[in-house]
């Protein structure tokens, strides 16, 4: 079985690759555990100054794994209940604690996004310090467990996207401040790694303290506390909405269906 996250180091840059292309890099528990371990490894490696995260295949990430065979088998093996404290702790670990931890990683991080970046994909990309996107990248926001959307975008824009359930094209994402740079697909890796190499030439103290200072400003404004509160809102929403059966067909949330229909109505093949 292929590793769910690949790890390599080029000079002073660690390159992490979400490696479930068959499932469009849907985020299984196994993948998220592997990503956390790979990020820990990059922090512990004194050679590494910058971390770049990308997705294998045609898409960065289609979001949470809602029922692939490997994920369902993992759920059965772990025996996590569907309610109660054990459910809460497991759900919180994979959907808030990990992401907050990655946002505060002690080294600069760059998400290299191409293709779809849906829901859970948005969460992971937004937890990175910078986002470099290919021209074909498509971002989809929602009321997420790690609800950084009102911080990633102006609140009125965040509401518009949530109400409409539409994909945010890469160039619009750049104009709105979500993506730092948009590049042709053929140039994305080369330009992202070239930028990462320039960043890696800085001293470790400069990089560490610069990131810490910016994150502190956000936290003084309420960033982490707001994400804690929004996580509770998400849990309330899941309890008051229509229950979703694990492994149902299609394994896709309603907002994603609406966004895909919108792309098809505009002449896209929807992926």
N, C-alpha and C positions, 0 to 999 in steps of 0.2 A: 504494500500500500504506500502510495506517495506521501511524503511529508506534507501536512496541511499548510505549513509556512516554510518557505525556503530562506536560508540565511547565507549571505556572503559579504565579504569585506573587500572593497577596492580602495587601496591607499587608506584614507582616514574616514571613508564613508561606508556605513553598513547598509546593505540593500536587503530589505525584507519583502518577500513576495507571497501574497495570499495565493495558495496553490490548490484551488478547487475549481478549475475552469469548467468541468463538466456541469457544475451547479452554479455557474456564474459567480463563483466565490461567495456563495451564501454562507453566512456566519454560523456554523455549527459550534457547539460547545468545544469540540475538539480543536477547531480552528482558533477560537478565541483563547483557549488555554495555550496553544502553541504560539500565538502572537504575543501573549503576555510574556512567555518564557523567552522568546526571541528579543523582545524589547529589553527585558532584564539583562540578557546576555550582552546586548549592545552597550548598556550602561556600564556593565562590569569590565568591558574591554577597553583598556587604556588607549589602544590604538584608534578607537572610533571617536570621532568628533561630531559627526552628523549622521542621522538616520533617515533613509528614504524608504517609504512604504508604497508598494505598487500591487497590482493584481495581474495574475496570469490569465491568458486568453483574451477574450473580446471585451471584458468589462472589469472595472475596478471591484465592484461588489453589488449584487442584487439585493443585499440587505440580510435580514435575519433568515436563518434556515427554518422554514415552517413545516418541514416534514420530509426531508430526503430520507431514503432508506438508512444511510449510516447514522443520521441524527436520531431517527426513531429507535434504532437499535441501541444507541448510546443511552437514550432516555430510559428504555426498559432495563438496561443493565444497571443504571445508577439507582433506579427506583425512587426518584424524587416525586413526592406527592404533588397533586394538583392544587392543593390548598394548604394553609397552615404556615407555621414559621419556617419549616425546612424549605417549602416552596419559595417563600419570600427571600430567604437568604441566598438561595441559588439564583433566583431571578435577579436580585439586586447585584450579585457578583458579576454576572455576565452583561448586565445592561446599564449599570451606573458605576459601580466601584472600579471595574477595570478601566472604563473610559476616562473617569476623573484621574485615575492614576497615570494613564498615558498622557493626558493633557499636561500633567506636571512632571513628565519625564525630565531627568537632569541634563539632557542634551537636546539640541535643536532637531526637530523632526519635520519632514516634508512628505505630504501625500502626493503621489504622482497618479492623477486620476484620468482614466480614459473610459469611454463607454458609459454604462449605467453606474450611478452612485446613488442607490436608493435606500431611504430610511436608515437601516443599520449601517449602510455604507457612508451615508452623510455623517452619522455619529462618529465613526472612526476617522474619517477625513477631517472633520471639524475638531477632533481632539489633537490633531497634528498642528504644528505651529504655522505652517505654510501649506498652500494648495497650489500645485502646478497642474494645469489641466490641458488635455488635448482638445482640439476644436470640436471633436465629436462627443465630448463628455456631456452627460445629462444628469443633473442633480434633482432629487425628489425629496422635498421636506415633508414632515408630518409631525403630529404631536408624539414625539419620540420619548423613549425612556431617558436618554441623555439629551435634554431639550435645550440645545445651544442655539436653536434657530433665531430667537429674538436677539441674541448677541452677535450672531454671524451676519445678520441683516438688520436694516431699520425695522422697528416693530410693525409699521404699516405694511411694509413689503412682506414681512413674515406672515401677517394675517392674510394678505392677499393670496399668497401661495398655499397656505393651509386651507383657506376657504375654497379655492379653485381646484386643488389637487392637480397641478400641472408641473411638467418638467421645466427646470431652469437650465437653458442652454449655457454652454461654457462661457461665451462672450458676455452674456447678460450677467452671469455669476461674477465675472471679473468686474464689470461695471458697478455691481452692487456691493463689492468688497468681500465676497466669499472666496473667490479664487484670486491668487496673486498674479498669475500669468497664464495666458492661453497660447498654445503652440500647435503647429501642425503635428499630426500624429507621428509622422516619421521623425520629427525633431524632438519629441517630448523627452525621451530617455536621455539623449545626448545633452540637451540644454539643462535638464534638471540636475543631472550629475555634475555638469560643469559648474552650475551655481553652488551645489553642495560642496564641491571641492574648494571654491572660493571662501565659503563660510568656514570650512574646516581649517583654513589658514589662520583664523583668529585664535587667540589664546583661550584655553579652557575656562579661565576665570571670567573673561569678558563674555563668552557665550552663556555660561551658567547664570551669571548675575543679571545679564540683560533679559534673559527669558524670565527669571524669577521676578524681576522688577515689574515687567509688563503684566504677568499673571497676578501679582499682588494688587496692581491697580484695578484689574477686573474684580478681584475678590473683595476689595474695599467697596466697590460698587454693588456687590451682592451676587457675583457670578455663581460661586459654588453653592451658596444658600438657595439661590433661585433654582438651580438644577435639582437640589434635594426636594424642594417643594413641587417642582414639575413632575418629578418621578412619582410622587404620591398622587398627583392628578392623573397620571397615566394609569396607575393601578385602579383608581376609581373608574376611569373610562372603560377599562377592560371588564370590570364587574357589572357595569350598567349597560354595556353594548351587547350585541349578539355573540354568544359563545362560539368560538371557532374550534372545530374538532381537529386534533393533530392528524396530519397526513391527508386532510381533505383535498379534493381535486377541483379546481387548481389550488395549489398551496400559495395563495397570494392574497394580500389584504385588499379591501375594497378601494382604498385610495389609489393603490397602484393600478388596479384595473381601470379606474377612471382616467388616470394620467396616460396610460397606454392607449386607451380609446381616443383621447385627445390628440395624441401623436399620429394615430392612423387617420383621424379626420383631417389632419393638416397635410396628409400625403406621405407620412412616414410608414415604414413597415412595422414600427413598434418593437424593433429588436430582432 
